Amino acid sequence: MIEIKHLRKEFEDTTPLKDVNAVINSGDIIAVIGPSGTGKSTLLRCINMLETPTSGQIIVDGQVINDGKCDLNEVRKKMGMVFQSFNLFGHLTVIENIMNPQITLLGRSRQEAYDKAMDLLSKVGLSSKALAYPDELSGGQQQRIAIARTLAMDPEIILFDEPTSALDPSMIGEVQSIIRMIAKTGRTMMIVTHEMDFARKISNRVWYMDEGGIYEEGTPKQIFEEPRQYNTKKFIQRLSTLSYRIESDEFDFEPVIDELQEYAEKLLIENERTSKLQLALEEICVNNLFELHSNPNIFVQIDYSEKSDVLSLELKYAGEHFDPRDSDNELFNTILAEPTTTLVDEEIINSPKWYNNHTKISFRWEDQ
């Protein structure tokens, strides 16, 4: 139904979309997720031609809609958009907001438009508000009216741009329930959202956007449970990361320990887990790898997942392997034996970022 080829969008001071390529099939429900500023809303606005792409093609039902030859009004009859800011006309009543686009764009009679509007108001649970004005409604009610207005145009495709981001938490559920109802009709939908549970439950495909494009895509299960790319994993698990490269046995750990302590305090990680991580880091590097390798090449990565409340330490290094359980440090061995400590030992990985195969040792500390 929609094909996107090498889509690029530049603004004066930024380029949110660098090279987007995708196919959207009829009936797809695609959740678009990712950090703020990664082009999610810009992508939707380009698809609906509210923003003109800098280059590339957007093809809808075989027609290139951004070549200057396309009748955009005809395309937009197929494609509705729901904005985070509702975009209702304040001087019109609810019923007029829903009727007027039908009359002016679709040529329906006032009676046809009225009947359609009242039917949709009933479906979104707001038929009693037909004669109210938008400023008399709550944010959740206004968004439901905006959705009814979009549905009144009988679009084949609906683009939702953060439909719940402007709402109070108590109103989010009522709008999400309406979107779930629409999802059952078989319409093609794209939903930009920061509501991860909602994205997972409603979609059949998920796009994670980062670095100017669709950084990773897959099924909800794959993206939310088994993301392949580190940025995706970091976003989904709400990871906060520290990393270091150690290339000398004279490496000064004191600044690292100080930074780690600040990191832990900022994230409210208790001292006990932080101390275990510090001990593990120094024991493995100073008392083992530095003795095994005169010129160590060690990559250290420390992650904390706010979602799962797990603190982890990962060390990657090339060369001879040692078993952490062979340490003669009694305190370190006590930590290894604790049920809250998980050790993944001697995993050999072939990575293009390293000059040869290397060993990875990972520790995970869960809350008590």
C-alpha positions as CSV (number, residue, x, y, z in Angstrom):
1,M,0.0,0.0,0.0
2,I,2.8,2.5,0.9
3,E,6.4,2.2,-0.1
4,I,9.1,4.6,1.2
5,K,12.4,4.8,-0.8
6,H,15.5,6.6,0.4
7,L,13.4,9.3,2.2
8,R,15.4,12.2,3.5
9,K,14.2,15.3,5.3
10,E,16.5,18.2,6.1
11,F,15.7,21.3,8.2
12,E,18.0,24.3,8.5
13,D,19.7,23.0,11.7
14,T,19.1,19.2,11.7
15,T,18.4,16.2,9.5
16,P,16.0,13.9,11.3
17,L,15.5,11.6,8.4
18,K,18.6,10.5,6.5
19,D,17.6,7.4,4.6
20,V,14.3,5.8,5.4
21,N,13.3,2.7,3.4
22,A,10.1,0.7,4.3
23,V,7.0,-1.0,3.0
24,I,3.7,-0.7,4.8
25,N,1.2,-3.4,3.8
26,S,-2.5,-3.1,3.8
27,G,-3.8,-3.9,7.3
28,D,-0.5,-3.3,9.1
29,I,-0.6,-1.7,12.5
30,I,2.9,-0.3,13.0
31,A,4.0,1.2,16.3
32,V,6.8,3.7,15.8
33,I,9.0,4.2,18.9
34,G,12.3,5.7,19.8
35,P,13.9,8.6,21.6
36,S,12.7,12.2,21.2
37,G,14.1,13.9,18.2
38,T,14.7,10.9,16.0
39,G,12.2,11.8,13.3
40,K,9.1,9.8,14.2
41,S,6.6,12.6,13.9
42,T,8.5,14.0,10.9
43,L,8.1,10.7,9.1
44,L,4.4,10.7,9.6
45,R,4.1,14.3,8.4
46,C,6.1,13.4,5.3
47,I,3.9,10.4,4.6
48,N,0.9,12.7,4.7
49,M,2.8,15.5,2.8
50,L,2.4,18.0,5.7
51,E,6.2,18.1,5.3
52,T,7.8,18.0,1.9
53,P,10.6,15.5,1.8
54,T,14.1,16.8,0.8
55,S,14.6,13.7,-1.4
56,G,13.4,10.2,-1.9
57,Q,10.0,8.8,-2.8
58,I,6.7,8.1,-1.0
59,I,4.5,5.8,-3.1
60,V,0.9,5.3,-2.2
61,D,-1.0,2.6,-4.1
62,G,1.6,2.8,-6.9
63,Q,1.5,6.7,-7.2
64,V,4.5,8.8,-6.2
65,I,2.9,11.5,-4.0
66,N,5.9,13.8,-3.6
67,D,6.7,14.3,-7.3
68,G,4.7,17.5,-7.7
69,K,2.3,15.8,-10.1
70,C,0.0,14.1,-7.6
71,D,-3.4,15.4,-6.5
72,L,-2.7,15.6,-2.7
73,N,-6.3,16.2,-1.9
74,E,-7.2,12.9,-3.4
75,V,-4.4,11.1,-1.5
76,R,-5.4,12.7,1.8
77,K,-9.0,11.4,1.4
78,K,-7.4,7.9,1.8
79,M,-5.2,9.0,4.7
80,G,-6.3,10.5,8.0
81,M,-4.1,11.9,10.7
82,V,-4.7,12.3,14.4
83,F,-2.5,14.9,16.1
84,Q,-1.3,15.1,19.7
85,S,-2.8,18.6,20.0
86,F,-6.3,17.6,18.8
87,N,-6.6,20.5,16.1
88,L,-10.3,21.0,16.7
89,F,-11.9,24.3,15.6
90,G,-12.8,26.1,18.8
91,H,-15.5,28.2,17.2
92,L,-17.4,25.1,16.0
93,T,-19.5,22.7,18.0
94,V,-18.4,19.1,18.3
95,I,-20.9,18.0,15.6
96,E,-19.8,20.8,13.3
97,N,-16.2,19.8,13.7
98,I,-17.1,16.3,12.4
99,M,-19.6,17.3,9.8
100,N,-17.8,20.1,8.0
101,P,-14.9,18.1,6.5
102,Q,-17.4,15.5,5.2
103,I,-19.4,18.3,3.4
104,T,-16.5,20.3,2.0
105,L,-14.1,17.5,1.0
106,L,-16.4,14.5,0.4
107,G,-19.4,16.3,-0.9
108,R,-21.9,14.7,1.5
109,S,-25.2,16.3,2.2
110,R,-25.7,17.8,5.7
111,Q,-28.0,15.0,6.6
112,E,-25.5,12.3,5.6
113,A,-22.7,14.1,7.4
114,Y,-24.9,14.5,10.5
115,D,-25.9,10.9,10.6
116,K,-22.3,9.8,10.1
117,A,-21.1,12.1,12.9
118,M,-23.7,11.0,15.4
119,D,-23.0,7.3,14.7
120,L,-19.3,7.9,15.4
121,L,-19.9,10.0,18.5
122,S,-22.0,7.1,19.8
123,K,-19.1,4.7,19.1
124,V,-16.6,6.9,21.0
125,G,-19.1,7.4,23.8
126,L,-19.7,11.2,23.4
127,S,-23.1,11.5,21.6
128,S,-24.2,13.7,24.5
129,K,-21.5,16.2,23.7
130,A,-22.6,16.9,20.1
131,L,-23.6,20.5,20.8
132,A,-20.7,21.3,23.1
133,Y,-17.6,23.4,22.1
134,P,-14.1,21.9,22.4
135,D,-13.1,24.1,25.3
136,E,-15.9,22.6,27.3
137,L,-14.4,19.1,27.0
138,S,-11.5,17.3,28.8
139,G,-8.4,16.5,26.8
140,G,-9.4,12.9,26.5
141,Q,-12.8,13.9,25.2
142,Q,-11.3,16.3,22.7
143,Q,-8.9,13.5,21.4
144,R,-11.8,11.1,21.0
145,I,-13.7,13.8,19.0
146,A,-10.6,14.3,16.8
147,I,-10.5,10.5,16.2
148,A,-14.2,10.5,15.3
149,R,-13.6,13.4,12.8
150,T,-10.8,11.4,11.2
151,L,-13.0,8.2,11.0
152,A,-15.8,10.3,9.4
153,M,-13.7,10.6,6.3
154,D,-13.5,6.8,5.9
155,P,-9.7,6.7,5.5
156,E,-7.9,3.6,4.5
157,I,-4.8,4.6,6.4
158,I,-4.7,6.5,9.8
159,L,-1.6,8.1,11.1
160,F,-1.5,8.8,14.9
161,D,1.1,11.2,16.1
162,E,1.5,10.7,19.9
163,P,-2.3,10.6,20.4
164,T,-2.0,10.4,24.2
165,S,1.1,12.5,25.0
166,A,-0.9,15.7,25.8
167,L,-3.4,13.9,28.1
168,D,-3.5,13.5,31.8
169,P,-2.7,9.9,32.9
170,S,-6.3,9.3,33.9
171,M,-7.4,10.0,30.3
172,I,-4.9,7.9,28.4
173,G,-6.8,4.6,28.8
174,E,-10.0,6.0,27.2
175,V,-8.3,7.1,24.1
176,Q,-6.2,3.9,23.8
177,S,-9.5,1.9,24.0
178,I,-10.8,3.8,21.0
179,I,-7.7,3.1,19.0
180,R,-7.9,-0.6,19.9
181,M,-11.5,-0.5,18.6
182,I,-10.3,1.0,15.3
183,A,-7.5,-1.6,15.0
184,K,-10.1,-4.4,14.8
185,T,-11.6,-2.8,11.7
186,G,-8.7,-3.9,9.5
187,R,-7.5,-0.3,8.7
188,T,-3.8,0.3,8.1
189,M,-2.4,2.3,11.0
190,M,0.8,3.9,12.1
191,I,1.1,5.0,15.7
192,V,3.9,7.1,17.1
193,T,3.9,6.6,20.8
194,H,6.0,6.6,24.0
195,E,3.5,4.1,25.6
196,M,5.5,0.9,25.3
197,D,2.9,-1.5,26.7
198,F,0.3,0.0,24.3
199,A,2.7,-0.2,21.4
200,R,3.4,-3.9,22.1
201,K,-0.3,-4.9,22.5
202,I,-1.8,-3.1,19.5
203,S,0.8,-3.6,16.8
204,N,1.8,-6.3,14.4
205,R,5.1,-4.5,13.5
206,V,7.3,-2.2,15.5
207,W,9.8,0.3,14.1
208,Y,12.5,1.6,16.4
209,M,13.8,4.9,15.0
210,D,17.3,6.2,15.7
211,E,20.3,7.6,13.8
212,G,18.2,9.1,11.0
213,G,16.1,6.1,10.0
214,I,14.4,2.8,11.0
215,Y,17.2,1.5,13.2
216,E,15.5,-1.8,13.9
217,E,12.2,-3.3,13.0
218,G,10.4,-6.6,13.9
219,T,7.5,-8.1,15.6
220,P,6.5,-6.7,19.1
221,K,7.8,-9.9,20.7
222,Q,11.2,-9.5,19.0
223,I,11.6,-5.8,19.6
224,F,10.4,-5.8,23.2
225,E,11.9,-9.1,24.3
226,E,14.9,-9.9,22.1
227,P,16.1,-6.6,20.4
228,R,19.2,-7.3,18.3
229,Q,20.7,-3.8,18.3
230,Y,22.2,-2.2,21.3
231,N,20.4,1.2,20.9
232,T,17.1,-0.6,20.8
233,K,17.9,-2.6,23.9
234,K,19.0,0.5,25.7
235,F,15.8,2.3,24.9
236,I,13.5,-0.6,25.6
237,Q,15.1,-1.5,28.9
238,R,15.8,2.1,29.8
239,L,19.5,1.4,30.2
240,S,21.9,3.9,31.6
241,T,25.4,3.1,30.5
242,L,29.1,3.8,31.4
243,S,31.9,2.4,29.3
244,Y,35.7,2.5,29.4
245,R,38.6,1.2,27.3
246,I,41.6,-0.1,29.3
247,E,44.8,-0.4,27.2
248,S,47.5,-0.2,29.9
249,D,48.1,-2.0,33.2
250,E,48.8,1.5,34.6
251,F,45.1,2.5,34.1
252,D,43.9,4.7,36.9
253,F,40.7,3.2,38.4
254,E,40.1,6.0,40.9
255,P,38.3,8.4,38.5
256,V,36.2,5.4,37.3
257,I,35.2,4.5,40.9
258,D,34.3,8.1,41.5
259,E,32.2,8.3,38.4
260,L,30.5,5.0,39.1
261,Q,29.6,6.3,42.6
262,E,28.0,9.4,41.1
263,Y,26.2,7.2,38.5
264,A,24.8,4.9,41.2
265,E,23.6,7.9,43.4
266,K,21.9,9.5,40.4
267,L,20.0,6.3,39.6
268,L,19.3,5.4,43.2
269,I,21.3,2.1,43.1
270,E,22.0,1.0,46.6
271,N,25.6,0.9,47.8
272,E,25.7,-2.9,48.2
273,R,25.3,-3.6,44.5
274,T,27.7,-0.8,43.6
275,S,30.4,-2.2,45.9
276,K,30.1,-5.7,44.4
277,L,30.5,-4.2,40.9
278,Q,33.6,-2.2,41.9
279,L,35.1,-5.3,43.5
280,A,34.4,-7.5,40.5
281,L,35.9,-4.9,38.1
282,E,39.1,-4.4,40.1
283,E,39.6,-8.1,40.9
284,I,39.3,-9.2,37.3
285,C,41.3,-6.4,35.7
286,V,44.1,-5.8,38.3
287,N,44.6,-9.2,39.8
288,N,43.9,-11.3,36.7
289,L,43.9,-9.7,33.2
290,F,46.8,-7.3,34.0
291,E,48.9,-10.3,35.1
292,L,47.9,-12.3,32.0
293,H,48.4,-9.6,29.4
294,S,51.3,-7.1,29.4
295,N,49.3,-4.8,27.1
296,P,45.7,-5.4,28.0
297,N,42.9,-4.4,25.6
298,I,39.8,-4.5,27.8
299,F,36.4,-3.0,27.0
300,V,34.3,-2.4,30.1
301,Q,30.6,-1.6,30.0
302,I,28.4,-0.9,33.0
303,D,24.6,-0.9,32.5
304,Y,21.7,-0.3,34.8
305,S,18.2,-1.2,33.6
306,E,15.5,1.0,35.3
307,K,12.8,-1.3,33.9
308,S,14.2,-4.6,35.4
309,D,16.3,-3.0,38.2
310,V,19.4,-5.0,37.2
311,L,22.9,-3.7,37.4
312,S,25.4,-5.4,35.1
313,L,29.1,-5.4,34.3
314,E,30.4,-6.7,31.0
315,L,34.1,-7.1,30.2
316,K,35.4,-8.0,26.7
317,Y,39.0,-8.8,26.1
318,A,41.2,-10.6,23.6
319,G,43.7,-13.3,24.5
320,E,44.0,-16.0,27.1
321,H,41.0,-16.7,29.1
322,F,40.7,-17.2,32.8
323,D,37.8,-18.4,35.0
324,P,36.6,-15.8,37.5
325,R,35.9,-18.7,39.9
326,D,39.6,-19.4,40.1
327,S,40.2,-16.1,42.0
328,D,41.8,-16.4,45.4
329,N,39.9,-13.4,46.7
330,E,37.5,-14.8,49.3
331,L,35.2,-11.7,49.2
332,F,35.0,-11.9,45.5
333,N,34.2,-15.7,45.6
334,T,31.5,-15.0,48.2
335,I,29.9,-12.5,45.8
336,L,30.0,-15.1,43.0
337,A,28.2,-17.6,45.2
338,E,25.3,-15.2,46.1
339,P,21.9,-16.0,44.4
340,T,21.6,-12.3,43.4
341,T,24.7,-12.6,41.3
342,T,24.6,-14.1,37.8
343,L,27.9,-14.9,36.0
344,V,28.0,-15.6,32.3
345,D,31.5,-17.0,31.8
346,E,33.7,-17.7,28.8
347,E,31.4,-16.6,26.0
348,I,33.5,-16.4,22.8
349,I,32.3,-13.7,20.4
350,N,33.4,-12.8,16.9
351,S,32.9,-9.0,16.6
352,P,33.9,-6.7,13.7
353,K,34.8,-4.1,16.3
354,W,37.6,-6.4,17.6
355,Y,40.6,-7.7,15.7
356,N,40.0,-11.3,16.6
357,N,37.8,-13.5,18.7
358,H,37.5,-12.3,22.2
359,T,36.1,-13.5,25.5
360,K,33.1,-11.8,27.3
361,I,32.5,-12.1,31.0
362,S,29.2,-10.7,32.2
363,F,27.9,-10.2,35.7
364,R,24.3,-9.2,36.7
365,W,23.3,-8.1,40.1
366,E,19.6,-8.1,40.9
367,D,18.0,-6.4,43.8
368,Q,17.8,-8.4,47.1
